[in-house]
């Protein structure tokens, strides 16, 4: 077998190869489906009018989205200018721009992460916390370890 670009050897047959009747080791494998389908052309014939109408509807919605985004961009100009002013002041005071931008971005992401579960109701938040605990994300934290130990003890009793 030859090599692909990047020095990797080609892999074996894919699912599509099986679907097209090209099985591994050149064995014949029957494929479920339309016997008239040649892999290139289907019996479907596109209707230009239908496609045109759909594209017009999509264009209208895209224009609506663009208008909403432009209004939001204009609304955010003043706060963004204030943020730039604070950033420039810090750089003028001697902070390095790249590192400062990284700290600012990380801080914003930490705020987003801390608020990610705000829209969940009480039942959903319990399930969410259980899923996080199952992932082990908080293992090693004293409260989590104590809760896991308590759950193990309760499970052993039953």
Secondary structure as GFF3:
##gff-version 3
##sequence-region A 1 158
A	DSSP	alpha_helix	15	19	.	.	.	ID=ss1
A	DSSP	three_ten_helix	24	26	.	.	.	ID=ss2
A	DSSP	alpha_helix	48	92	.	.	.	ID=ss3
A	DSSP	alpha_helix	97	115	.	.	.	ID=ss4
A	DSSP	alpha_helix	122	135	.	.	.	ID=ss5
A	DSSP	alpha_helix	142	157	.	.	.	ID=ss6
###
